């Protein structure tokens, strides 16, 4: 258990010396893991609320020295908020802004509803999540009618998602601002920060004041600690670690004020340690339900589908989900690994025959395509080893290494290769390549045949090669 009071952090007066250490370039929305983008959006909104709380709290403090101390905390929080805002992905239009905002708010409210221990609060967060889901559906349909291919993908994702038919609260949906529960306070912050209409939210500090300040600072420590543990982007993890060290100093400053003016110890308020971090990326059921038999919205799909880079990025995300299922226990793990093996084979062949040659043609002197092809050969060898291990019941011995290789390879493609193609290849050409990949994937899925992974992978690979040869 992580006890933030055992770590001193970086003193508040020294924060200005460390901003130059992590000068992160603004992230490309299309080439960045969506959960990384959501962490950035959530943390920027939470820091804005934290700054507002510090300013409000300082205005209520009577002692001049204490007021200066709290104002210094607010100044440092504002600097962190600006630092986070500098790496947020640039928005390319009003439609993209609306969809990104509602998607992040939907995920945030769902995250809070899953992990909130108080039934009334959990129900209220579910209601908020369903409201954002409906707004997300409307925004995606508007973008779909404007023939934005990425909006069409979002519309497809949410088309079958509906709130449960029975939505009555367990007792009452009215809830008050939390005081001494860091996790509940964190949920309250995140949900309010995710709602654009709550820009005027004024955090309350009931129960004496200094205790609330300690709880607020500990909640921010918890959030930075959880995001640092979850982040796998090498550009962002050092930033979360730096901000955590700064926030730890905030907590110690608040603890000193609590001890000086209330004669209480912080452990009496927040306990002996923070709960184990929960993550935005989770396999736990979300607050929506999937009802494939329920009538879908009538919307006319655009004439052009997603381009090849969007398709391959979606396959990366699907691969990650299948790895999680293949690493679980039970009969479903073997079936998930069979689907995973076929998907990796189809994906790598499509990139080998369409994407990497295009990169080599655009930049003949660049060695990126050769490095990626070499990685794919190693992935193919590791996949063969995993297939053989699965046939003998020893899948756990190999799937972890395969997952690390595939994850690193996918991230390198999304960071280095895909942005170059997005800048250099016309949209219409990318869409034509996307149609070819979809046709090849459909050919690989047709008559999937035996559930034996080795034979299934070989058959899928042959079908993809034949389909791409006919289409290109």
N, C-alpha and C positions, 0 to 999 in steps of 0.2 A: 504494500500500500504506500502510495506517494504522500509524504507529509511535507507540504510546502514550507512549514515553519522551521524545518531542519536545514533549509537551503537559503543562504543570505541573498543571492542574486546580485545584480549590478546596482550599486547605489543610485538613487534618483538623480543626484547632482552630476553623475558621470554618464548619463544616458547620451548626451550630445556627442560624446567621443566615439560612439560605436555605429552611427548610422551609415558611415561610408563603407563599412565592412561588407555589406550585402546590397550592392547597387543592382537590383534585379531589373532586367528589361521588362516592359509590359508584355504580358502573355498573349499568345495568339489563341483565340477562342477555339478554332477548329483543330489546333494541334496540341491542346492541353486536356488532361484528364478532367472530365466534367466535375468529379468530386473535388478536385483541387480548386476549380473555379468557384464551387459552392462554398468551400471553406473560406476562400478569400472574401466572398460576398457576405457571408455570415459574420466573419470576424470584423470586417469594416463597419457593419451596422451595429454590432455589439459594442465596439469601441466608441462609436458615436454616442450610443446611449450611456456608456460608462463616463464619457467626458461630461455629458449633460448632468448626470448624477453628481459628479464631483463638484461641478459649478454650483448646483443647487445646494449641496451639502455645505459648501464653504460659505454661502450666503446666510446660512442659519447658525453658523458657529459664532459665538460671542467673543472668545479669546482670540486676540490678534495673532499670536504665534501659531495657534492651531489653525487659524484661517489661512495663514501663509503656507503652512505645511500641506493642507488639503488643496490649495490652489496650485502648488507645485505638482501634486499628483495629477490634477486636471491638465496642466500644461504638458506633462510627459505623455498622458493618454492621447492628447490631441496630436502630438508628434508621431506616435505609433499609428494613429488612424490615417494620417497623411502618408506615412510610409507604406501602409497596406494599400491605400487608394492608388499609389503610384504604380503598383504591379497589377492592378485589375485589368482584365481584358478590355480593349477598346470596343465600344458598341458601334455597329455598322448601320444602324437605322432604328427607327421607332419600333418597328415590328419585332426586331431581334431584342431590343431592350425590354419590351413588354413580356416576351416569351421567357427570356432569361430571368426576369424578376419574379414572375409567377412560378416558374419551375423551382427556383431556389426557395421561395417562400413555401411552396407545397412540400418540398423535401424537409425543410426545417420544421414545419408544423408536424409532419409525420414523425420525424425523429423525436420531437418532444412528446408526442402522444404515446409512442412506443415505450419510452423510458420513464415517463412520469409515474410515480408510485401512488399518487392521490387520485382516486377514481374520478372525482368531479373535474379536476384539472385535465386529466387525460381525455375525458369526454369533450371538454371545451376545446382542446387542441385539435381533436379529430374534426370538430365542426369547422374550425378555421382551415384545416387542411382541405376539407371538401369544398369550401368556398374558393380557395386558391386553385383547386383542380378544375372547377367550372370556369374560372377566369382563364386558366391556361388553355382549356379546350377552345374557348371562344377566340383567344389570341392566335392559337395555332390554326384554326379554321380560316381566320382572316388572312394570315400569311399564306395558307394553302391556296386560297382564291387568288392571291397576288402572284401565284406561280413561283413561290420561293421553295426550292427543293428541301432544304433543311426544316422548314416549317411543316412540310408534308410528312416528314419522318416523325416529328413531334406529334402531329395529329394522329398518325397511325398508332403511336405508343399509348395515347390516352383515350383512343376511341372506345376501347372495351373496359375502361376503368370507371366504376360507379361507386358512390357511397352505399353502405348497407341500407336496406329498405327501412329498417327500424333504427331510428336515431334518437330515441328518448334518453335523457340523461338518467344516471342511476338514482340521483336524488335532486340535485339542483345544479345548474350550470354556472351560477354566480360564484366567483372566487375572488379573493383579495390578494394583494401583492405579498409574496413570501418574505419572511424576515430571517429565519435561522436555518434554512435548508438550502445549501449552496446549489444542489442539483435542480431543485424547483425554481430557484431564482434564475439560474442559467436558462432553463426552459422559457421562463417568462420573458427574459431579455431577448432570446432568439426569436420567439414567435412575434413579439411586438416589433422587433427590428425588421423582420421579414415582411411586414405589412406596410406598404407605402402610405396608407392612410393614417398610420399611427406615428407620423413624424412628430406630433406634438405630445407624445407619451411622456409623462412626467413620473419617473420612478419615485415611489414612496419609501420613506425611511421610518417605519414605525418601530416602537419598542426602545426608544432612548437614543438612537442615532449612531453612536460609535460602533455598536454591535452590527448595525446594518452596513456601515462602511467596511468592516472586516469581512462580512459575508460577501459583499459585492466584489472585493478584491480577490477573495478565495475562489469565487465563481470564475473570474477571468483566468486565474491560474489553472483551474481545472480545464477550461476550454483550450488554452494554449497547450497544456500538457497532452490532452487528448488529440489535438490536431497534429502536434509534433510526432506523437507515436504512430499516427495513421498515415502521415504524409510520406509518399515515396518519390516525389519529384525532387531531385537533388538541388534544384534552384530555390525551392521554397522551404524545405526542411530547416536549413540554417536560420532562415528568418523567423520561423516559429520558435526555434530554440533561443534565439536572441531575445525575442519578445517575452518568452517565458521567464528568462533571467531578469528582465526589467520588471515584469509583473510581480515576481517574488519579492523584489525590494519594495514595491507598493504595499504588499501584504504586511511586510515587517514594519513599514512606517505606520500603517493603520493599526497594527497590534500595539505599537508603542503609544499611540494616541489613546487607544482603549485602556491600556494599563495606567496611563497618566491621569486620565480624566474620569474613568469609571472604576478603577482599581479591580479590573478583571483580566483574566488571561484569555488569549484567543482560543486556546484549546477548549475552554468552556463554551465557546460560541460555535465553532466549526468542527469540533471533535479532534481525534488524534490523526486524521489523515483523510485525503480525498477518496471518493469511491473509485473503483476501477474504471478507466476511461471507456465510454461507449463511443461508437463511431458513426459517421454518416453513411459509410459503406458497410452494409450489413446484409446477412442472409435471412434475418428475421422477417416475418410477414409485415407488410406495410399496412397503413390504415385504409387503403383502398381495397376493393374486391374486384376480381376479374370475372365478368359474366359474359362469356362468348355467345350465349344464346339470347342475350338481351338485344333488342333492336339497336343498330348503330345509327349515328347521325347521318342524314343524307347530305353528302358533300361530294362535289364533282372533283375527282382527282385531276391534277394538272397533267398536261400532255407529256411533260418531261419528268422523269423520275430522278432520284438522287444520283449524284455523280460517283465516279469510281472511288474517290478518296473518302467520301462519306460512307460508302458501303464497306470499304475495308476498315475504317475506324469503328463502324458498328460491329464488324466481325471481331475486332480486338476486344470490344466490351463483352461480346457473347462468349468469346474464348475464356475470359476471366471468370464469368459466371459458371461455365462448365467445369473449370478447374476446381472451383469451390464445391460443386456437387460431386465431382469425382473424388475429392479428398474426404468426403463424408463416409459414413458407414452404412451398410445395408445393401440390398440388391440394386438400388438405384444408382449406386456409385459405378458399378460395372457398365450399366447402360449409358450413364453420362460420359464415361471415358470413351466408349465407342463413338458417341456423337462428337466428342472433342477431337478424337484422332482423325475422323473424317473431315471435320472443319479445318483443322490445321493443315491437312494435306491439300484440300481445295484452296485454301487461302494462300499458301506458299506457292503453289503452282501458278495461280493467277498473278501474283506479284512477280514471279520469275519470268513469265512470258509477256507481261504487259507493262508493269510499272518500272522495273529496273532497266529494261532496254530503253524506255523513254527517258529516264534520267541520264543514261549514258549518251543518248543522242543529243540531249540538250547541253550537256557539259562533258565533252569527251575526255577532258583532262582530269576530271574529278574521280576520285577512287571510292566515293560513297557507295555506288551500286555494287562494286566488287566486295566491299566489306560486308554489305548486307547479304549478298549471295553466299559469302563464306559462312556467315552466321546461320543462314537458312540450311546450309548443308549440315552444320552441326546439330541444328534442331531436328532435321530429318533423321540423323543417326540416333539422337536421343529418343525420338518418337518410336523408332523401331525397337530400341531397347525396352521402352515402356510397354509397347504392345506385347513383346515376348514375356516380360515380367507379369503382365496382366493375365496372359494365358496360363501361367503357372501359379496364379494367386498371390503374387508379390508386387502388386501395383504400388503400394506405399513406399517401396524402396526407391522408386525412380520418378514418381510423378512430381515430387518437390523440386528436383533439379530441372526437370523439363519446364515446370511453371516459371522458375526464375529465368531461364533462357528465353522463353517466349515473351515474358513480360518486358524484359530489358530490350529485346529486339523490337517489340511493338512500340515501346516508348521512343526508341531511336528513330523509327520510321515516322512517327507522328511529330517528332521535334525537328528532324533534319530533312527527311525526304519529302514528306507530304507538303510542307509549306512552299518548297521550291516549285513543285508541280502546280500548286494552286496559283502561284504567281505567273508561271510561264505557259501553262496549257489553257487554252480557251475553255469556257464552261461547257459549250456544246460538245466539244471533243471529249471532255471528261464524262459527260452524260452518256455519250455513245459507248465509251468504255464501260461505264456502269451497267448499261443494258447487256453488254457482252458478259460481264461477270455474273449478273443475275441469271442469264440464260445458262451459263456453265454450272452455276450452283444448283439450278433446277435440274439439270441433266445428271449431276452427281447424286441428287436426292431421289431421283426416279428409280423405283425398284431397288431400294437400298440393299436388298438381299440379306445375307446371313448377318447375325449379330456378332460373329467372330470379328474382332477388330482388325486383325491382319488382312483378311480377305476383303472386309468392307473398305479399308483404306486403299488397297490396291485397286478395287473396282472404281471407287470414287475418283482416284487420280487418273485412271484411264479415261473415264467419261469426261473429266474436265479438260484434259489435253485434247481429246477429239472435238469437244464443243468449241474450244478456243481456236483450234485449227480451222474449223469451218466458218467461224465468225470473223476472224481477223485476216 
